[in-house]
Amino acid sequence: MTTAKIAVTVPEATLAAVEKRRRVLGVTRSAVVTAALDAWLADQSMTAEERSYVLAYLRQPEVGGELSEGRAVAAAAVASWESWDAGALPPAPNRRPRRR
């Protein structure tokens, strides 16, 4: 991977907090900046609907009762599924069948 050097200006309080935390974690300044830029890029790739959902979830996350309710619904849904044997699946296209 090719890299490039950049210079940025940040508030002193932000830099001090980043420096303190990165030392505790044992990561480089470059790693912190790269992670922040990657997170920002991921956020920018979200649709407006996805961003709205994430923000709403952060404002009001699921509570214990809702989680157990969701697990119960999921368990009921998969309970009706037939079990399957992975060895019984047809070979994937353009691949040789497994030897037994």
N, C-alpha and C positions, 0 to 999 in steps of 0.2 A: 504494500500500500504506500503510495506516495503521500508525503505530508507537506504542509505549508505553515510557515510561521505567521502569526497575526499579532497585532497589538490592540488591546481594548482598554477602555476607560470605564471603571466601575466605582461606585461609592466606597469609601474607605471602610465603612462598617460592614458592607457586603464582603469585601475582600478579607477582612479580619475573620469574619465568621466562616468563610470558605476555607481559609488557611487553617484555622483551628480544627475544623471537622476533617479535612483531608489528611492532616497529620495523624489524627486518631485512627483513621481508616487505612493509612499507609498508601495513599494513592497520589499520583502526580497531579500538578495543576493542569497539565494537558489532558489527563484522563477525566478530570472534573469538567473541564470546558467541553471536551468531546461528548461526554454523557449528556450535558445540558443541551448542546446543540442537537444531538440525536433525539432527545426528548421533545425539543421544540419542533423539529422536522416531523416527528410522528404526530404531534398535536396538529400541525398544519395540514396533514394528509387526511384528517378526520372530516367527515361531512358535517354540515351544520346540525343534522339530526343526531349524529353520534356524539358530538360535543355537548349538545343539549342534554342527552341522556346521561353522559358522564357527570356533568355539573349537577344535574338533578339528583343523581345517586350519591354524589359527595355531600349534597345538602341534607339528604334524607336516606341514609343507607338502610338496608334490610335489618330487621330486628330478629332476635332469636326465634320467635314464633313463626315469622314468615319463612325463615330458613328451614325449620323443621316441616312446615307445610309443603314447601317446595320439594324437599327430599321425599316426603310421602307421595306426592303426585308423581315424581320421577320413578319411584319404586313401583307404584301401581302401573305405570305405563310400560316399564320393561318386564314386569311380571308376566305379561301376556305374550312376550316374544318367544319364539321357538329357539331352543339352543342350537348352536351350529358347531360343526367340526371344521376347523380351519383347513385340515388336510383334505376335506371333501370339496373344497372350492375348485372350480376349473382353473387351469393355469392362466396366468395373465398373458395378454397378447404379446407376441415377440419375445417370449421367455420360454426356456425349456422347463418341462415339468420337473418337480423335485424327485430325486431318487429315494426310494424307501429302503 
